């Protein structure tokens, strides 16, 4: 099913009604343990179309889809497609009510190496984040 919609994945993810349908589909993949390299590859290909990963993270609907993607990708896929963008935009993402949820999910799904990089990024922005109403949730 994901393969069928991969060309419109980002468009569906930010659509008012499409986002919920996509979240249910991704939930089903998690429930049915469809966390495979193939599933992650399809998600990566979907996000690479137009390089829209950051756009989805910054979108009030898309960030929920991004959190689901984190659960379905392998650690290397997560790093390539999501973590690299989170590291490059860490302070901005961590200081927003909706965006910080993606960062929090990154912390949960990270392997030890990725978690170390997140901690490093967090410590570099600690002064700003501890005084931010949402950044403190990341810290």
C-alpha positions as a LaTeX table, in Angstrom:
\begin{tabular}{lrrr}
\hline
Residue & $x$ (\AA) & $y$ (\AA) & $z$ (\AA) \\
\hline
Unk1 & 0.00 & 0.00 & 0.00 \\
Unk2 & 2.80 & 2.46 & 0.87 \\
Unk3 & 4.43 & 1.79 & $-2.47$ \\
Unk4 & 1.22 & 2.88 & $-4.20$ \\
Unk5 & 1.11 & 6.28 & $-2.50$ \\
Unk6 & 4.83 & 7.09 & $-2.25$ \\
Unk7 & 4.65 & 9.74 & $-5.01$ \\
Unk8 & 1.94 & 11.62 & $-3.08$ \\
Unk9 & 3.16 & 10.78 & 0.42 \\
Unk10 & 4.12 & 14.32 & 1.46 \\
Unk11 & 1.00 & 15.83 & $-0.06$ \\
Unk12 & $-1.16$ & 13.32 & 1.83 \\
Unk13 & 0.81 & 13.85 & 5.06 \\
Unk14 & 0.01 & 17.57 & 5.22 \\
Unk15 & $-3.58$ & 17.27 & 4.02 \\
Unk16 & $-6.23$ & 17.82 & 6.69 \\
Unk17 & $-7.90$ & 14.47 & 6.03 \\
Unk18 & $-5.06$ & 12.58 & 4.39 \\
Unk19 & $-2.77$ & 12.89 & 7.38 \\
Unk20 & $-5.08$ & 10.85 & 9.60 \\
Unk21 & $-5.50$ & 8.13 & 6.98 \\
Unk22 & $-1.73$ & 7.98 & 6.51 \\
Unk23 & $-1.16$ & 7.81 & 10.27 \\
Unk24 & $-3.60$ & 4.89 & 10.52 \\
Unk25 & $-1.79$ & 3.11 & 7.67 \\
Unk26 & 1.57 & 3.65 & 9.35 \\
Unk27 & 0.13 & 2.52 & 12.71 \\
Unk28 & $-0.97$ & $-0.70$ & 11.04 \\
Unk29 & 2.56 & $-1.23$ & 9.74 \\
Unk30 & 3.90 & $-0.80$ & 13.30 \\
Unk31 & 1.24 & $-3.10$ & 14.79 \\
Unk32 & 1.84 & $-5.78$ & 12.17 \\
Unk33 & 5.61 & $-5.47$ & 12.66 \\
Unk34 & 6.19 & $-4.32$ & 9.11 \\
Unk35 & 9.33 & $-2.50$ & 10.22 \\
Unk36 & 11.50 & $-3.78$ & 7.43 \\
Unk37 & 14.21 & $-2.34$ & 5.24 \\
Unk38 & 11.68 & $-2.36$ & 2.41 \\
Unk39 & 9.13 & $-0.32$ & 4.38 \\
Unk40 & 11.85 & 2.11 & 5.46 \\
Unk41 & 13.15 & 2.33 & 1.89 \\
Unk42 & 9.69 & 3.25 & 0.60 \\
Unk43 & 9.35 & 5.91 & 3.31 \\
Unk44 & 12.81 & 7.30 & 2.48 \\
Unk45 & 11.96 & 7.45 & $-1.21$ \\
Unk46 & 8.69 & 9.20 & $-0.37$ \\
Unk47 & 10.45 & 11.82 & 1.75 \\
Unk48 & 13.25 & 12.35 & $-0.78$ \\
Unk49 & 10.78 & 13.40 & $-3.46$ \\
Unk50 & 11.26 & 17.16 & $-3.43$ \\
Unk51 & 13.41 & 16.91 & $-0.27$ \\
Unk52 & 10.40 & 17.61 & 1.95 \\
Unk53 & 11.47 & 16.05 & 5.25 \\
Unk54 & 11.98 & 19.38 & 7.02 \\
Unk55 & 8.72 & 20.70 & 5.59 \\
Unk56 & 6.87 & 17.75 & 7.12 \\
Unk57 & 8.59 & 18.22 & 10.48 \\
Unk58 & 7.52 & 21.87 & 10.50 \\
Unk59 & 3.93 & 21.12 & 9.48 \\
Unk60 & 1.36 & 20.68 & 12.24 \\
Unk61 & $-0.01$ & 17.56 & 10.51 \\
Unk62 & 3.17 & 16.31 & 8.90 \\
Unk63 & 5.11 & 16.09 & 12.16 \\
Unk64 & 2.77 & 13.34 & 13.38 \\
Unk65 & 3.56 & 11.37 & 10.23 \\
Unk66 & 7.28 & 11.95 & 10.77 \\
Unk67 & 7.03 & 10.42 & 14.25 \\
Unk68 & 5.46 & 7.31 & 12.71 \\
Unk69 & 8.20 & 7.14 & 10.07 \\
Unk70 & 10.82 & 7.06 & 12.81 \\
Unk71 & 9.25 & 3.88 & 14.17 \\
Unk72 & 9.32 & 2.19 & 10.77 \\
Unk73 & 12.82 & 3.02 & 9.56 \\
Unk74 & 16.07 & 1.25 & 10.32 \\
Unk75 & 18.69 & 3.25 & 12.26 \\
Unk76 & 20.69 & 4.02 & 9.10 \\
Unk77 & 17.54 & 5.12 & 7.25 \\
Unk78 & 16.54 & 7.33 & 10.18 \\
Unk79 & 19.98 & 8.94 & 10.20 \\
Unk80 & 20.04 & 9.60 & 6.48 \\
Unk81 & 16.52 & 10.90 & 6.19 \\
Unk82 & 15.57 & 12.41 & 9.54 \\
Unk83 & 18.35 & 12.73 & 12.11 \\
Unk84 & 20.67 & 14.65 & 9.83 \\
Unk85 & 17.93 & 17.26 & 9.40 \\
Unk86 & 17.15 & 17.29 & 13.12 \\
Unk87 & 20.85 & 17.86 & 13.92 \\
Unk88 & 21.06 & 20.73 & 11.40 \\
Unk89 & 17.90 & 22.39 & 12.78 \\
Unk90 & 18.02 & 21.19 & 16.38 \\
Unk91 & 17.40 & 24.43 & 18.24 \\
Unk92 & 14.60 & 25.55 & 15.92 \\
Unk93 & 12.82 & 22.19 & 16.10 \\
Unk94 & 13.28 & 21.82 & 19.85 \\
Unk95 & 11.80 & 25.23 & 20.67 \\
Unk96 & 8.34 & 24.71 & 19.14 \\
Unk97 & 5.27 & 23.01 & 20.62 \\
Unk98 & 4.71 & 20.67 & 17.68 \\
Unk99 & 8.21 & 20.35 & 16.29 \\
Unk100 & 9.76 & 19.31 & 19.61 \\
Unk101 & 7.64 & 16.15 & 19.46 \\
Unk102 & 9.68 & 14.94 & 16.47 \\
Unk103 & 12.89 & 15.61 & 18.41 \\
Unk104 & 11.49 & 13.72 & 21.41 \\
Unk105 & 10.63 & 10.74 & 19.18 \\
Unk106 & 14.17 & 10.89 & 17.75 \\
Unk107 & 15.52 & 10.53 & 21.28 \\
Unk108 & 13.28 & 7.51 & 21.90 \\
Unk109 & 14.13 & 5.73 & 18.64 \\
Unk110 & 17.84 & 6.61 & 18.53 \\
Unk111 & 20.59 & 4.04 & 18.73 \\
Unk112 & 23.48 & 4.86 & 21.14 \\
Unk113 & 25.50 & 6.75 & 18.53 \\
Unk114 & 22.52 & 8.83 & 17.42 \\
Unk115 & 21.52 & 9.49 & 21.03 \\
Unk116 & 25.05 & 10.76 & 21.72 \\
Unk117 & 24.76 & 13.22 & 18.81 \\
Unk118 & 21.38 & 14.41 & 20.11 \\
Unk119 & 22.81 & 14.94 & 23.59 \\
Unk120 & 25.70 & 16.90 & 22.04 \\
Unk121 & 23.30 & 19.07 & 20.02 \\
Unk122 & 21.19 & 19.59 & 23.13 \\
Unk123 & 24.16 & 20.62 & 25.25 \\
Unk124 & 25.23 & 23.14 & 22.60 \\
Unk125 & 21.78 & 24.80 & 22.83 \\
Unk126 & 21.15 & 24.25 & 26.52 \\
Unk127 & 20.96 & 27.95 & 27.48 \\
Unk128 & 18.20 & 28.60 & 24.95 \\
Unk129 & 16.31 & 25.34 & 25.47 \\
Unk130 & 16.01 & 25.40 & 29.26 \\
Unk131 & 14.43 & 28.83 & 29.06 \\
Unk132 & 12.01 & 27.85 & 26.30 \\
Unk133 & 8.57 & 26.55 & 27.22 \\
Unk134 & 8.92 & 23.63 & 24.78 \\
Unk135 & 12.68 & 23.24 & 24.57 \\
Unk136 & 12.78 & 22.13 & 28.19 \\
Unk137 & 10.82 & 19.00 & 27.23 \\
Unk138 & 13.66 & 18.01 & 24.92 \\
Unk139 & 16.28 & 18.68 & 27.59 \\
\hline
\end{tabular}
